[in-house]
Amino acid sequence: MNSSPEERSLFDLTPGQTGVVLNLQIHGLTRRRLLDLGMVPGTRVEALRRSPAGDPKAYRLRGSVIALREEEARRILILPGERN
C-alpha cells in the first residue's frame, strides 16, 4: 500500500483534531457496523476524548459520538484536517 506522507490512522488524532476518512482497512461485521454508522470515505471525523486508560477514544461523525478501540481506529486511514 502506498500512503501519502499526511495520511494517518484515526487513532493518531488528538482531542480537538479533525480528519477526513480515506479508507477502512477492516473486514467483516466490524466494517459493516462502521459503514452503517457513517464511517465512509469523505466523512469528517473529530476526535473528542480518550478514556483515562487511553483506549477507547471517542469520535464525532455525522452528528453522532462513537467510541472505538485502538485496534479498530488504527485500521481507519484519514487525512488530518484543522484543529477545532
mmCIF file of the N, C-alpha and C atoms, coordinates in Angstrom:
data_MODEL
# 
_entry.id   MODEL 
# 
loop_
_atom_site.group_PDB 
_atom_site.id 
_atom_site.type_symbol 
_atom_site.label_atom_id 
_atom_site.label_alt_id 
_atom_site.label_comp_id 
_atom_site.label_asym_id 
_atom_site.label_entity_id 
_atom_site.label_seq_id 
_atom_site.pdbx_PDB_ins_code 
_atom_site.Cartn_x 
_atom_site.Cartn_y 
_atom_site.Cartn_z 
_atom_site.occupancy 
_atom_site.B_iso_or_equiv 
_atom_site.pdbx_formal_charge 
_atom_site.auth_seq_id 
_atom_site.auth_comp_id 
_atom_site.auth_asym_id 
_atom_site.auth_atom_id 
_atom_site.pdbx_PDB_model_num 
ATOM 1   N N  . MET A 1 1  ? 0.840   -1.180 0.000  1.00 0.00 ? 1  MET A N  1 
ATOM 2   C CA . MET A 1 1  ? 0.000   0.000  0.000  1.00 0.00 ? 1  MET A CA 1 
ATOM 3   C C  . MET A 1 1  ? 0.874   1.229  0.000  1.00 0.00 ? 1  MET A C  1 
ATOM 4   N N  . ASN A 1 2  ? 0.593   2.171  -0.879 1.00 0.00 ? 2  ASN A N  1 
ATOM 5   C CA . ASN A 1 2  ? 1.301   3.437  -0.909 1.00 0.00 ? 2  ASN A CA 1 
ATOM 6   C C  . ASN A 1 2  ? 0.476   4.457  -0.163 1.00 0.00 ? 2  ASN A C  1 
ATOM 7   N N  . SER A 1 3  ? 1.035   5.016  0.894  1.00 0.00 ? 3  SER A N  1 
ATOM 8   C CA . SER A 1 3  ? 0.303   6.025  1.649  1.00 0.00 ? 3  SER A CA 1 
ATOM 9   C C  . SER A 1 3  ? 0.997   7.367  1.492  1.00 0.00 ? 3  SER A C  1 
ATOM 10  N N  . SER A 1 4  ? 0.208   8.426  1.508  1.00 0.00 ? 4  SER A N  1 
ATOM 11  C CA . SER A 1 4  ? 0.774   9.763  1.395  1.00 0.00 ? 4  SER A CA 1 
ATOM 12  C C  . SER A 1 4  ? 1.413   10.126 2.723  1.00 0.00 ? 4  SER A C  1 
ATOM 13  N N  . PRO A 1 5  ? 2.346   11.081 2.732  1.00 0.00 ? 5  PRO A N  1 
ATOM 14  C CA . PRO A 1 5  ? 3.008   11.447 3.974  1.00 0.00 ? 5  PRO A CA 1 
ATOM 15  C C  . PRO A 1 5  ? 2.045   12.011 5.020  1.00 0.00 ? 5  PRO A C  1 
ATOM 16  N N  . GLU A 1 6  ? 0.926   12.574 4.599  1.00 0.00 ? 6  GLU A N  1 
ATOM 17  C CA . GLU A 1 6  ? -0.027  13.153 5.534  1.00 0.00 ? 6  GLU A CA 1 
ATOM 18  C C  . GLU A 1 6  ? -1.032  12.125 6.057  1.00 0.00 ? 6  GLU A C  1 
ATOM 19  N N  . GLU A 1 7  ? -1.191  11.035 5.360  1.00 0.00 ? 7  GLU A N  1 
ATOM 20  C CA . GLU A 1 7  ? -2.167  10.006 5.738  1.00 0.00 ? 7  GLU A CA 1 
ATOM 21  C C  . GLU A 1 7  ? -1.782  9.399  7.089  1.00 0.00 ? 7  GLU A C  1 
ATOM 22  N N  . ARG A 1 8  ? -2.782  9.289  7.975  1.00 0.00 ? 8  ARG A N  1 
ATOM 23  C CA . ARG A 1 8  ? -2.547  8.709  9.299  1.00 0.00 ? 8  ARG A CA 1 
ATOM 24  C C  . ARG A 1 8  ? -3.727  7.835  9.672  1.00 0.00 ? 8  ARG A C  1 
ATOM 25  N N  . SER A 1 9  ? -3.591  7.175  10.805 1.00 0.00 ? 9  SER A N  1 
ATOM 26  C CA . SER A 1 9  ? -4.727  6.401  11.302 1.00 0.00 ? 9  SER A CA 1 
ATOM 27  C C  . SER A 1 9  ? -5.608  7.323  12.141 1.00 0.00 ? 9  SER A C  1 
ATOM 28  N N  . LEU A 1 10 ? -6.861  6.965  12.256 1.00 0.00 ? 10 LEU A N  1 
ATOM 29  C CA . LEU A 1 10 ? -7.802  7.724  13.063 1.00 0.00 ? 10 LEU A CA 1 
ATOM 30  C C  . LEU A 1 10 ? -7.316  7.816  14.506 1.00 0.00 ? 10 LEU A C  1 
ATOM 31  N N  . PHE A 1 11 ? -6.698  6.778  15.003 1.00 0.00 ? 11 PHE A N  1 
ATOM 32  C CA . PHE A 1 11 ? -6.226  6.755  16.393 1.00 0.00 ? 11 PHE A CA 1 
ATOM 33  C C  . PHE A 1 11 ? -5.187  7.839  16.662 1.00 0.00 ? 11 PHE A C  1 
ATOM 34  N N  . ASP A 1 12 ? -4.475  8.301  15.625 1.00 0.00 ? 12 ASP A N  1 
ATOM 35  C CA . ASP A 1 12 ? -3.431  9.316  15.792 1.00 0.00 ? 12 ASP A CA 1 
ATOM 36  C C  . ASP A 1 12 ? -3.974  10.710 16.073 1.00 0.00 ? 12 ASP A C  1 
ATOM 37  N N  . LEU A 1 13 ? -5.263  10.950 15.817 1.00 0.00 ? 13 LEU A N  1 
ATOM 38  C CA . LEU A 1 13 ? -5.837  12.265 16.107 1.00 0.00 ? 13 LEU A CA 1 
ATOM 39  C C  . LEU A 1 13 ? -5.880  12.491 17.612 1.00 0.00 ? 13 LEU A C  1 
ATOM 40  N N  . THR A 1 14 ? -5.569  13.703 18.020 1.00 0.00 ? 14 THR A N  1 
ATOM 41  C CA . THR A 1 14 ? -5.690  14.073 19.427 1.00 0.00 ? 14 THR A CA 1 
ATOM 42  C C  . THR A 1 14 ? -6.997  14.839 19.611 1.00 0.00 ? 14 THR A C  1 
ATOM 43  N N  . PRO A 1 15 ? -7.524  14.888 20.834 1.00 0.00 ? 15 PRO A N  1 
ATOM 44  C CA . PRO A 1 15 ? -8.794  15.597 21.054 1.00 0.00 ? 15 PRO A CA 1 
ATOM 45  C C  . PRO A 1 15 ? -8.765  17.009 20.473 1.00 0.00 ? 15 PRO A C  1 
ATOM 46  N N  . GLY A 1 16 ? -9.812  17.319 19.706 1.00 0.00 ? 16 GLY A N  1 
ATOM 47  C CA . GLY A 1 16 ? -9.924  18.613 19.044 1.00 0.00 ? 16 GLY A CA 1 
ATOM 48  C C  . GLY A 1 16 ? -9.498  18.593 17.596 1.00 0.00 ? 16 GLY A C  1 
ATOM 49  N N  . GLN A 1 17 ? -8.756  17.580 17.178 1.00 0.00 ? 17 GLN A N  1 
ATOM 50  C CA . GLN A 1 17 ? -8.334  17.479 15.781 1.00 0.00 ? 17 GLN A CA 1 
ATOM 51  C C  . GLN A 1 17 ? -9.414  16.806 14.951 1.00 0.00 ? 17 GLN A C  1 
ATOM 52  N N  . THR A 1 18 ? -9.440  17.147 13.673 1.00 0.00 ? 18 THR A N  1 
ATOM 53  C CA . THR A 1 18 ? -10.376 16.528 12.740 1.00 0.00 ? 18 THR A CA 1 
ATOM 54  C C  . THR A 1 18 ? -9.605  15.887 11.595 1.00 0.00 ? 18 THR A C  1 
ATOM 55  N N  . GLY A 1 19 ? -10.299 15.049 10.866 1.00 0.00 ? 19 GLY A N  1 
ATOM 56  C CA . GLY A 1 19 ? -9.739  14.423 9.685  1.00 0.00 ? 19 GLY A CA 1 
ATOM 57  C C  . GLY A 1 19 ? -10.854 13.937 8.789  1.00 0.00 ? 19 GLY A C  1 
ATOM 58  N N  . VAL A 1 20 ? -10.487 13.579 7.580  1.00 0.00 ? 20 VAL A N  1 
ATOM 59  C CA . VAL A 1 20 ? -11.442 13.064 6.607  1.00 0.00 ? 20 VAL A CA 1 
ATOM 60  C C  . VAL A 1 20 ? -11.084 11.607 6.336  1.00 0.00 ? 20 VAL A C  1 
ATOM 61  N N  . VAL A 1 21 ? -12.082 10.734 6.429  1.00 0.00 ? 21 VAL A N  1 
ATOM 62  C CA . VAL A 1 21 ? -11.868 9.301  6.215  1.00 0.00 ? 21 VAL A CA 1 
ATOM 63  C C  . VAL A 1 21 ? -11.452 9.047  4.772  1.00 0.00 ? 21 VAL A C  1 
ATOM 64  N N  . LEU A 1 22 ? -10.368 8.281  4.607  1.00 0.00 ? 22 LEU A N  1 
ATOM 65  C CA . LEU A 1 22 ? -9.895  7.896  3.283  1.00 0.00 ? 22 LEU A CA 1 
ATOM 66  C C  . LEU A 1 22 ? -10.236 6.444  2.968  1.00 0.00 ? 22 LEU A C  1 
ATOM 67  N N  . ASN A 1 23 ? -10.027 5.556  3.964  1.00 0.00 ? 23 ASN A N  1 
ATOM 68  C CA . ASN A 1 23 ? -10.160 4.129  3.692  1.00 0.00 ? 23 ASN A CA 1 
ATOM 69  C C  . ASN A 1 23 ? -10.340 3.360  4.996  1.00 0.00 ? 23 ASN A C  1 
ATOM 70  N N  . LEU A 1 24 ? -11.149 2.318  4.952  1.00 0.00 ? 24 LEU A N  1 
ATOM 71  C CA . LEU A 1 24 ? -11.304 1.410  6.089  1.00 0.00 ? 24 LEU A CA 1 
ATOM 72  C C  . LEU A 1 24 ? -10.600 0.109  5.744  1.00 0.00 ? 24 LEU A C  1 
ATOM 73  N N  . GLN A 1 25 ? -9.608  -0.252 6.526  1.00 0.00 ? 25 GLN A N  1 
ATOM 74  C CA . GLN A 1 25 ? -8.876  -1.495 6.311  1.00 0.00 ? 25 GLN A CA 1 
ATOM 75  C C  . GLN A 1 25 ? -9.372  -2.538 7.309  1.00 0.00 ? 25 GLN A C  1 
ATOM 76  N N  . ILE A 1 26 ? -10.672 -2.638 7.407  1.00 0.00 ? 26 ILE A N  1 
ATOM 77  C CA . ILE A 1 26 ? -11.356 -3.536 8.329  1.00 0.00 ? 26 ILE A CA 1 
ATOM 78  C C  . ILE A 1 26 ? -12.322 -4.376 7.504  1.00 0.00 ? 26 ILE A C  1 
ATOM 79  N N  . HIS A 1 27 ? -12.531 -5.613 7.920  1.00 0.00 ? 27 HIS A N  1 
ATOM 80  C CA . HIS A 1 27 ? -13.428 -6.501 7.182  1.00 0.00 ? 27 HIS A CA 1 
ATOM 81  C C  . HIS A 1 27 ? -14.480 -7.089 8.104  1.00 0.00 ? 27 HIS A C  1 
ATOM 82  N N  . GLY A 1 28 ? -15.458 -7.709 7.512  1.00 0.00 ? 28 GLY A N  1 
ATOM 83  C CA . GLY A 1 28 ? -16.460 -8.441 8.271  1.00 0.00 ? 28 GLY A CA 1 
ATOM 84  C C  . GLY A 1 28 ? -17.491 -7.559 8.958  1.00 0.00 ? 28 GLY A C  1 
ATOM 85  N N  . LEU A 1 29 ? -17.982 -8.044 10.095 1.00 0.00 ? 29 LEU A N  1 
ATOM 86  C CA . LEU A 1 29 ? -19.051 -7.361 10.812 1.00 0.00 ? 29 LEU A CA 1 
ATOM 87  C C  . LEU A 1 29 ? -18.644 -5.993 11.337 1.00 0.00 ? 29 LEU A C  1 
ATOM 88  N N  . THR A 1 30 ? -17.388 -5.860 11.736 1.00 0.00 ? 30 THR A N  1 
ATOM 89  C CA . THR A 1 30 ? -16.921 -4.556 12.223 1.00 0.00 ? 30 THR A CA 1 
ATOM 90  C C  . THR A 1 30 ? -16.976 -3.524 11.110 1.00 0.00 ? 30 THR A C  1 
ATOM 91  N N  . ARG A 1 31 ? -16.565 -3.893 9.912  1.00 0.00 ? 31 ARG A N  1 
ATOM 92  C CA . ARG A 1 31 ? -16.634 -2.979 8.763  1.00 0.00 ? 31 ARG A CA 1 
ATOM 93  C C  . ARG A 1 31 ? -18.081 -2.574 8.497  1.00 0.00 ? 31 ARG A C  1 
ATOM 94  N N  . ARG A 1 32 ? -18.975 -3.547 8.497  1.00 0.00 ? 32 ARG A N  1 
ATOM 95  C CA . ARG A 1 32 ? -20.393 -3.278 8.241  1.00 0.00 ? 32 ARG A CA 1 
ATOM 96  C C  . ARG A 1 32 ? -20.959 -2.305 9.279  1.00 0.00 ? 32 ARG A C  1 
ATOM 97  N N  . ARG A 1 33 ? -20.608 -2.522 10.561 1.00 0.00 ? 33 ARG A N  1 
ATOM 98  C CA . ARG A 1 33 ? -21.083 -1.653 11.630 1.00 0.00 ? 33 ARG A CA 1 
ATOM 99  C C  . ARG A 1 33 ? -20.575 -0.225 11.437 1.00 0.00 ? 33 ARG A C  1 
ATOM 100 N N  . LEU A 1 34 ? -19.298 -0.078 11.101 1.00 0.00 ? 34 LEU A N  1 
ATOM 101 C CA . LEU A 1 34 ? -18.736 1.256  10.906 1.00 0.00 ? 34 LEU A CA 1 
ATOM 102 C C  . LEU A 1 34 ? -19.354 1.960  9.702  1.00 0.00 ? 34 LEU A C  1 
ATOM 103 N N  . LEU A 1 35 ? -19.567 1.220  8.621  1.00 0.00 ? 35 LEU A N  1 
ATOM 104 C CA . LEU A 1 35 ? -20.215 1.806  7.451  1.00 0.00 ? 35 LEU A CA 1 
ATOM 105 C C  . LEU A 1 35 ? -21.639 2.244  7.788  1.00 0.00 ? 35 LEU A C  1 
ATOM 106 N N  . ASP A 1 36 ? -22.363 1.421  8.550  1.00 0.00 ? 36 ASP A N  1 
ATOM 107 C CA . ASP A 1 36 ? -23.728 1.769  8.953  1.00 0.00 ? 36 ASP A CA 1 
ATOM 108 C C  . ASP A 1 36 ? -23.761 3.019  9.825  1.00 0.00 ? 36 ASP A C  1 
ATOM 109 N N  . LEU A 1 37 ? -22.701 3.250  10.596 1.00 0.00 ? 37 LEU A N  1 
ATOM 110 C CA . LEU A 1 37 ? -22.620 4.436  11.453 1.00 0.00 ? 37 LEU A CA 1 
ATOM 111 C C  . LEU A 1 37 ? -22.206 5.686  10.679 1.00 0.00 ? 37 LEU A C  1 
ATOM 112 N N  . GLY A 1 38 ? -21.850 5.516  9.413  1.00 0.00 ? 38 GLY A N  1 
ATOM 113 C CA . GLY A 1 38 ? -21.462 6.660  8.587  1.00 0.00 ? 38 GLY A CA 1 
ATOM 114 C C  . GLY A 1 38 ? -19.978 6.842  8.405  1.00 0.00 ? 38 GLY A C  1 
ATOM 115 N N  . MET A 1 39 ? -19.177 5.887  8.820  1.00 0.00 ? 39 MET A N  1 
ATOM 116 C CA . MET A 1 39 ? -17.724 5.957  8.677  1.00 0.00 ? 39 MET A CA 1 
ATOM 117 C C  . MET A 1 39 ? -17.365 5.519  7.258  1.00 0.00 ? 39 MET A C  1 
ATOM 118 N N  . VAL A 1 40 ? -17.628 6.419  6.307  1.00 0.00 ? 40 VAL A N  1 
ATOM 119 C CA . VAL A 1 40 ? -17.378 6.141  4.893  1.00 0.00 ? 40 VAL A CA 1 
ATOM 120 C C  . VAL A 1 40 ? -16.370 7.158  4.366  1.00 0.00 ? 40 VAL A C  1 
ATOM 121 N N  . PRO A 1 41 ? -15.652 6.803  3.298  1.00 0.00 ? 41 PRO A N  1 
ATOM 122 C CA . PRO A 1 41 ? -14.698 7.753  2.732  1.00 0.00 ? 41 PRO A CA 1 
ATOM 123 C C  . PRO A 1 41 ? -15.354 9.104  2.450  1.00 0.00 ? 41 PRO A C  1 
ATOM 124 N N  . GLY A 1 42 ? -14.637 10.166 2.817  1.00 0.00 ? 42 GLY A N  1 
ATOM 125 C CA . GLY A 1 42 ? -15.121 11.528 2.634  1.00 0.00 ? 42 GLY A CA 1 
ATOM 126 C C  . GLY A 1 42 ? -15.779 12.122 3.865  1.00 0.00 ? 42 GLY A C  1 
ATOM 127 N N  . THR A 1 43 ? -16.036 11.315 4.881  1.00 0.00 ? 43 THR A N  1 
ATOM 128 C CA . THR A 1 43 ? -16.688 11.785 6.101  1.00 0.00 ? 43 THR A CA 1 
ATOM 129 C C  . THR A 1 43 ? -15.681 12.477 7.017  1.00 0.00 ? 43 THR A C  1 
ATOM 130 N N  . ARG A 1 44 ? -16.057 13.642 7.549  1.00 0.00 ? 44 ARG A N  1 
ATOM 131 C CA . ARG A 1 44 ? -15.229 14.352 8.523  1.00 0.00 ? 44 ARG A CA 1 
ATOM 132 C C  . ARG A 1 44 ? -15.462 13.750 9.900  1.00 0.00 ? 44 ARG A C  1 
ATOM 133 N N  . VAL A 1 45 ? -14.363 13.496 10.611 1.00 0.00 ? 45 VAL A N  1 
ATOM 134 C CA . VAL A 1 45 ? -14.394 12.904 11.944 1.00 0.00 ? 45 VAL A CA 1 
ATOM 135 C C  . VAL A 1 45 ? -13.607 13.814 12.879 1.00 0.00 ? 45 VAL A C  1 
ATOM 136 N N  . GLU A 1 46 ? -14.136 14.004 14.082 1.00 0.00 ? 46 GLU A N  1 
ATOM 137 C CA . GLU A 1 46 ? -13.449 14.800 15.094 1.00 0.00 ? 46 GLU A CA 1 
ATOM 138 C C  . GLU A 1 46 ? -13.132 13.926 16.299 1.00 0.00 ? 46 GLU A C  1 
ATOM 139 N N  . ALA A 1 47 ? -11.885 13.975 16.762 1.00 0.00 ? 47 ALA A N  1 
ATOM 140 C CA . ALA A 1 47 ? -11.500 13.263 17.988 1.00 0.00 ? 47 ALA A CA 1 
ATOM 141 C C  . ALA A 1 47 ? -11.997 14.101 19.171 1.00 0.00 ? 47 ALA A C  1 
ATOM 142 N N  . LEU A 1 48 ? -12.763 13.482 20.062 1.00 0.00 ? 48 LEU A N  1 
ATOM 143 C CA . LEU A 1 48 ? -13.335 14.205 21.196 1.00 0.00 ? 48 LEU A CA 1 
ATOM 144 C C  . LEU A 1 48 ? -12.541 14.002 22.478 1.00 0.00 ? 48 LEU A C  1 
ATOM 145 N N  . ARG A 1 49 ? -12.406 12.770 22.882 1.00 0.00 ? 49 ARG A N  1 
ATOM 146 C CA . ARG A 1 49 ? -11.708 12.472 24.145 1.00 0.00 ? 49 ARG A CA 1 
ATOM 147 C C  . ARG A 1 49 ? -11.262 11.032 24.154 1.00 0.00 ? 49 ARG A C  1 
ATOM 148 N N  . ARG A 1 50 ? -10.412 10.732 25.118 1.00 0.00 ? 50 ARG A N  1 
ATOM 149 C CA . ARG A 1 50 ? -9.972  9.351  25.291 1.00 0.00 ? 50 ARG A CA 1 
ATOM 150 C C  . ARG A 1 50 ? -10.260 8.940  26.723 1.00 0.00 ? 50 ARG A C  1 
ATOM 151 N N  . SER A 1 51 ? -10.398 7.665  26.919 1.00 0.00 ? 51 SER A N  1 
ATOM 152 C CA . SER A 1 51 ? -10.655 7.171  28.269 1.00 0.00 ? 51 SER A CA 1 
ATOM 153 C C  . SER A 1 51 ? -9.407  7.397  29.124 1.00 0.00 ? 51 SER A C  1 
ATOM 154 N N  . PRO A 1 52 ? -9.543  7.370  30.450 1.00 0.00 ? 52 PRO A N  1 
ATOM 155 C CA . PRO A 1 52 ? -8.379  7.572  31.315 1.00 0.00 ? 52 PRO A CA 1 
ATOM 156 C C  . PRO A 1 52 ? -7.228  6.600  31.014 1.00 0.00 ? 52 PRO A C  1 
ATOM 157 N N  . ALA A 1 53 ? -7.553  5.396  30.581 1.00 0.00 ? 53 ALA A N  1 
ATOM 158 C CA . ALA A 1 53 ? -6.513  4.424  30.238 1.00 0.00 ? 53 ALA A CA 1 
ATOM 159 C C  . ALA A 1 53 ? -5.980  4.630  28.815 1.00 0.00 ? 53 ALA A C  1 
ATOM 160 N N  . GLY A 1 54 ? -6.609  5.520  28.035 1.00 0.00 ? 54 GLY A N  1 
ATOM 161 C CA . GLY A 1 54 ? -6.158  5.801  26.678 1.00 0.00 ? 54 GLY A CA 1 
ATOM 162 C C  . GLY A 1 54 ? -6.866  5.020  25.591 1.00 0.00 ? 54 GLY A C  1 
ATOM 163 N N  . ASP A 1 55 ? -7.617  4.018  25.970 1.00 0.00 ? 55 ASP A N  1 
ATOM 164 C CA . ASP A 1 55 ? -8.308  3.186  24.986 1.00 0.00 ? 55 ASP A CA 1 
ATOM 165 C C  . ASP A 1 55 ? -9.626  2.738  25.595 1.00 0.00 ? 55 ASP A C  1 
ATOM 166 N N  . PRO A 1 56 ? -10.770 3.009  25.021 1.00 0.00 ? 56 PRO A N  1 
ATOM 167 C CA . PRO A 1 56 ? -11.027 3.543  23.688 1.00 0.00 ? 56 PRO A CA 1 
ATOM 168 C C  . PRO A 1 56 ? -10.988 5.073  23.652 1.00 0.00 ? 56 PRO A C  1 
ATOM 169 N N  . LYS A 1 57 ? -11.144 5.602  22.433 1.00 0.00 ? 57 LYS A N  1 
ATOM 170 C CA . LYS A 1 57 ? -11.278 7.036  22.208 1.00 0.00 ? 57 LYS A CA 1 
ATOM 171 C C  . LYS A 1 57 ? -12.667 7.303  21.646 1.00 0.00 ? 57 LYS A C  1 
ATOM 172 N N  . ALA A 1 58 ? -13.183 8.514  21.906 1.00 0.00 ? 58 ALA A N  1 
ATOM 173 C CA . ALA A 1 58 ? -14.498 8.924  21.384 1.00 0.00 ? 58 ALA A CA 1 
ATOM 174 C C  . ALA A 1 58 ? -14.300 9.845  20.189 1.00 0.00 ? 58 ALA A C  1 
ATOM 175 N N  . TYR A 1 59 ? -15.146 9.649  19.180 1.00 0.00 ? 59 TYR A N  1 
ATOM 176 C CA . TYR A 1 59 ? -15.092 10.436 17.947 1.00 0.00 ? 59 TYR A CA 1 
ATOM 177 C C  . TYR A 1 59 ? -16.493 10.902 17.585 1.00 0.00 ? 59 TYR A C  1 
ATOM 178 N N  . ARG A 1 60 ? -16.577 12.099 16.974 1.00 0.00 ? 60 ARG A N  1 
ATOM 179 C CA . ARG A 1 60 ? -17.855 12.598 16.474 1.00 0.00 ? 60 ARG A CA 1 
ATOM 180 C C  . ARG A 1 60 ? -17.841 12.517 14.953 1.00 0.00 ? 60 ARG A C  1 
ATOM 181 N N  . LEU A 1 61 ? -18.901 11.925 14.401 1.00 0.00 ? 61 LEU A N  1 
ATOM 182 C CA . LEU A 1 61 ? -19.077 11.908 12.954 1.00 0.00 ? 61 LEU A CA 1 
ATOM 183 C C  . LEU A 1 61 ? -20.556 11.936 12.636 1.00 0.00 ? 61 LEU A C  1 
ATOM 184 N N  . ARG A 1 62 ? -20.902 12.770 11.683 1.00 0.00 ? 62 ARG A N  1 
ATOM 185 C CA . ARG A 1 62 ? -22.293 12.877 11.214 1.00 0.00 ? 62 ARG A CA 1 
ATOM 186 C C  . ARG A 1 62 ? -23.287 13.083 12.359 1.00 0.00 ? 62 ARG A C  1 
ATOM 187 N N  . GLY A 1 63 ? -22.900 13.876 13.368 1.00 0.00 ? 63 GLY A N  1 
ATOM 188 C CA . GLY A 1 63 ? -23.808 14.194 14.463 1.00 0.00 ? 63 GLY A CA 1 
ATOM 189 C C  . GLY A 1 63 ? -23.892 13.160 15.564 1.00 0.00 ? 63 GLY A C  1 
ATOM 190 N N  . SER A 1 64 ? -23.146 12.071 15.453 1.00 0.00 ? 64 SER A N  1 
ATOM 191 C CA . SER A 1 64 ? -23.152 11.010 16.469 1.00 0.00 ? 64 SER A CA 1 
ATOM 192 C C  . SER A 1 64 ? -21.778 10.916 17.123 1.00 0.00 ? 64 SER A C  1 
ATOM 193 N N  . VAL A 1 65 ? -21.749 10.363 18.319 1.00 0.00 ? 65 VAL A N  1 
ATOM 194 C CA . VAL A 1 65 ? -20.489 10.105 19.012 1.00 0.00 ? 65 VAL A CA 1 
ATOM 195 C C  . VAL A 1 65 ? -20.337 8.594  19.134 1.00 0.00 ? 65 VAL A C  1 
ATOM 196 N N  . ILE A 1 66 ? -19.175 8.103  18.716 1.00 0.00 ? 66 ILE A N  1 
ATOM 197 C CA . ILE A 1 66 ? -18.896 6.673  18.827 1.00 0.00 ? 66 ILE A CA 1 
ATOM 198 C C  . ILE A 1 66 ? -17.554 6.479  19.523 1.00 0.00 ? 66 ILE A C  1 
ATOM 199 N N  . ALA A 1 67 ? -17.390 5.355  20.174 1.00 0.00 ? 67 ALA A N  1 
ATOM 200 C CA . ALA A 1 67 ? -16.125 5.002  20.811 1.00 0.00 ? 67 ALA A CA 1 
ATOM 201 C C  . ALA A 1 67 ? -15.518 3.838  20.043 1.00 0.00 ? 67 ALA A C  1 
ATOM 202 N N  . LEU A 1 68 ? -14.230 3.953  19.777 1.00 0.00 ? 68 LEU A N  1 
ATOM 203 C CA . LEU A 1 68 ? -13.513 2.898  19.062 1.00 0.00 ? 68 LEU A CA 1 
ATOM 204 C C  . LEU A 1 68 ? -12.268 2.514  19.830 1.00 0.00 ? 68 LEU A C  1 
ATOM 205 N N  . ARG A 1 69 ? -11.994 1.246  19.858 1.00 0.00 ? 69 ARG A N  1 
ATOM 206 C CA . ARG A 1 69 ? -10.761 0.756  20.469 1.00 0.00 ? 69 ARG A CA 1 
ATOM 207 C C  . ARG A 1 69 ? -9.595  1.011  19.509 1.00 0.00 ? 69 ARG A C  1 
ATOM 208 N N  . GLU A 1 70 ? -8.412  1.012  20.057 1.00 0.00 ? 70 GLU A N  1 
ATOM 209 C CA . GLU A 1 70 ? -7.217  1.310  19.267 1.00 0.00 ? 70 GLU A CA 1 
ATOM 210 C C  . GLU A 1 70 ? -7.094  0.386  18.061 1.00 0.00 ? 70 GLU A C  1 
ATOM 211 N N  . GLU A 1 71 ? -7.332  -0.907 18.240 1.00 0.00 ? 71 GLU A N  1 
ATOM 212 C CA . GLU A 1 71 ? -7.163  -1.851 17.128 1.00 0.00 ? 71 GLU A CA 1 
ATOM 213 C C  . GLU A 1 71 ? -8.094  -1.535 15.958 1.00 0.00 ? 71 GLU A C  1 
ATOM 214 N N  . GLU A 1 72 ? -9.273  -0.987 16.222 1.00 0.00 ? 72 GLU A N  1 
ATOM 215 C CA . GLU A 1 72 ? -10.189 -0.586 15.148 1.00 0.00 ? 72 GLU A CA 1 
ATOM 216 C C  . GLU A 1 72 ? -9.757  0.751  14.552 1.00 0.00 ? 72 GLU A C  1 
ATOM 217 N N  . ALA A 1 73 ? -9.489  1.739  15.414 1.00 0.00 ? 73 ALA A N  1 
ATOM 218 C CA . ALA A 1 73 ? -9.155  3.085  14.947 1.00 0.00 ? 73 ALA A CA 1 
ATOM 219 C C  . ALA A 1 73 ? -7.862  3.107  14.135 1.00 0.00 ? 73 ALA A C  1 
ATOM 220 N N  . ARG A 1 74 ? -6.930  2.246  14.437 1.00 0.00 ? 74 ARG A N  1 
ATOM 221 C CA . ARG A 1 74 ? -5.663  2.201  13.683 1.00 0.00 ? 74 ARG A CA 1 
ATOM 222 C C  . ARG A 1 74 ? -5.872  1.687  12.262 1.00 0.00 ? 74 ARG A C  1 
ATOM 223 N N  . ARG A 1 75 ? -6.978  1.031  11.997 1.00 0.00 ? 75 ARG A N  1 
ATOM 224 C CA . ARG A 1 75 ? -7.246  0.471  10.674 1.00 0.00 ? 75 ARG A CA 1 
ATOM 225 C C  . ARG A 1 75 ? -8.156  1.363  9.836  1.00 0.00 ? 75 ARG A C  1 
ATOM 226 N N  . ILE A 1 76 ? -8.395  2.582  10.324 1.00 0.00 ? 76 ILE A N  1 
ATOM 227 C CA . ILE A 1 76 ? -9.155  3.579  9.569  1.00 0.00 ? 76 ILE A CA 1 
ATOM 228 C C  . ILE A 1 76 ? -8.178  4.679  9.183  1.00 0.00 ? 76 ILE A C  1 
ATOM 229 N N  . LEU A 1 77 ? -7.944  4.828  7.886  1.00 0.00 ? 77 LEU A N  1 
ATOM 230 C CA . LEU A 1 77 ? -6.991  5.821  7.408  1.00 0.00 ? 77 LEU A CA 1 
ATOM 231 C C  . LEU A 1 77 ? -7.703  7.140  7.160  1.00 0.00 ? 77 LEU A C  1 
ATOM 232 N N  . ILE A 1 78 ? -7.059  8.220  7.610  1.00 0.00 ? 78 ILE A N  1 
ATOM 233 C CA . ILE A 1 78 ? -7.650  9.552  7.470  1.00 0.00 ? 78 ILE A CA 1 
ATOM 234 C C  . ILE A 1 78 ? -6.607  10.521 6.922  1.00 0.00 ? 78 ILE A C  1 
ATOM 235 N N  . LEU A 1 79 ? -7.105  11.624 6.413  1.00 0.00 ? 79 LEU A N  1 
ATOM 236 C CA . LEU A 1 79 ? -6.283  12.765 6.047  1.00 0.00 ? 79 LEU A CA 1 
ATOM 237 C C  . LEU A 1 79 ? -6.546  13.819 7.098  1.00 0.00 ? 79 LEU A C  1 
ATOM 238 N N  . PRO A 1 80 ? -5.555  14.144 7.939  1.00 0.00 ? 80 PRO A N  1 
ATOM 239 C CA . PRO A 1 80 ? -5.791  15.088 9.034  1.00 0.00 ? 80 PRO A CA 1 
ATOM 240 C C  . PRO A 1 80 ? -6.226  16.451 8.517  1.00 0.00 ? 80 PRO A C  1 
ATOM 241 N N  . GLY A 1 81 ? -7.064  17.109 9.319  1.00 0.00 ? 81 GLY A N  1 
ATOM 242 C CA . GLY A 1 81 ? -7.561  18.434 8.980  1.00 0.00 ? 81 GLY A CA 1 
ATOM 243 C C  . GLY A 1 81 ? -7.122  19.433 10.020 1.00 0.00 ? 81 GLY A C  1 
ATOM 244 N N  . GLU A 1 82 ? -7.962  20.430 10.212 1.00 0.00 ? 82 GLU A N  1 
ATOM 245 C CA . GLU A 1 82 ? -7.664  21.502 11.148 1.00 0.00 ? 82 GLU A CA 1 
ATOM 246 C C  . GLU A 1 82 ? -8.033  21.141 12.571 1.00 0.00 ? 82 GLU A C  1 
ATOM 247 N N  . ARG A 1 83 ? -7.412  21.828 13.503 1.00 0.00 ? 83 ARG A N  1 
ATOM 248 C CA . ARG A 1 83 ? -7.756  21.693 14.913 1.00 0.00 ? 83 ARG A CA 1 
ATOM 249 C C  . ARG A 1 83 ? -8.921  22.617 15.197 1.00 0.00 ? 83 ARG A C  1 
ATOM 250 N N  . ASN A 1 84 ? -9.939  22.108 15.934 1.00 0.00 ? 84 ASN A N  1 
ATOM 251 C CA . ASN A 1 84 ? -11.112 22.936 16.266 1.00 0.00 ? 84 ASN A CA 1 
ATOM 252 C C  . ASN A 1 84 ? -10.862 23.765 17.481 1.00 0.00 ? 84 ASN A C  1 
# 
